Amino acid sequence: MRERSRQILKAIVRDYVRSAEPVASRTIARKYLAGLSPATVRNEMADLEEAGFLEQPHTSAGRVPSDKGYRYFVDFLLDPPEEPAVSLIEEQAASLLELRARRVEALMQEAARVLAEMTECLSVVTAPQLERLRLHAVHLLPAEGGRALLILVSEEGVVDHRLVDLGSDGEPVSGGELEALSALLTRTLAGLTLREISAGLLHHLENEVGRFGSVLGALLEAMDEEESGARGLRIILHGVRSLFQQPEFRDVGMVQILLELLEQEEMLVGLLEAGAWMPEHGVSVAIGRELPLVTVRQFSMVSAPYATGGTPLGRVGVVGPRRMDYAVVMMAVDEVTRRLESALERML
């Protein structure tokens, strides 16, 4: 692409991101490229449209970027965010390290909230799945009605819990018995993932757990749920209200598409995996038609994986209109992901 065309495309994207209105040649000549006449800019815009970088949404003289135009802008024309935005992103992301959370879920919630506020878009965070993580401890706490609360704690700090019937035939269960059973299960299962805990290993414990065999049944149930995906992937969302305030959502059709997307978590997970990885920015970016679902091609997704100790745990992402401030969103996702990883390391 010629340098003049690059500058015009860059100016159109920048103006459209700010105004949400189709950009006219007169605007470009007046605000961005004073050395060019509106007629020259108009000719260049016509060439860019013919090459697929711009679109004309209706009969007005203005143009808007196409998916191809946004992609070229992100790949070749993107400037770092301006200093006030950089400072704000770094300050807000740093709050994740200051959060005194004892559970990973609370940290995930805060990461989603901060990211939504930074970008004014919908933030999506997938919490770690227990099946991928190694057990650190198994706890049994007494509950009413001959039941106990079974708590599975991973090495990464993720907690899964469920009530289990102790099958004690009405006999009282002492706290000491539950502590001994907890210690036995922890000693036997610590360091294994749910995928690695076989039914054979649990059946081998039947003689040692005695009348509390139902606890092993609950562990088998947890394994089956993880293997089949019955528990589902825990997804944390923030920023729906902010996203609805974007100009694109004056269109009822866009609102309907987003509502359908929010109802189908599997679709959101699929979007998080989409896009071209950009190592220099630490994120993946999927724009419009690059997304795997036809119905959501008026949106873009910026996402990144997070991990601890080299173990992938989940993903952090932002869903917004194609007319998003990519420089800000990409930096925000990368910064939140890195701070989230640091916070997890400190927690664990």
Buried (B, 14 or more C-beta within 10 A) or exposed (E): BEEBBBBBBBBBBBBBBEEBBBBBBBBBBEEBBEEBEBEBBBEBBBBBBEBEBBBBEEEEBBBBBBBBBBBBBBEEBBEEBEEEBBEBBEEBBEBBEEBEBEEBBEBBBBBBBBBBBBBBBBBBBBBBBBBBBBBBBBBBEBBEEBBBBBBBBBBBBBBBEBEBBBBBEEEEBEEEBBEBBBBBBBEBBBEEBBEEBEEEBBEEBEEEBEEBBBBBBBBBBBBEBBEEEEBEBBBBBBBBEBBBEBEBBEEEEBBEBBEEBBEEBEBBBBBBBBBEEBEEBBBBBBBBEBBBBEEBBBBBBBBBBBBBEEEEBBBBBBBBBBBBBBBBBBBBBBBBBBBBBBBBEEBB
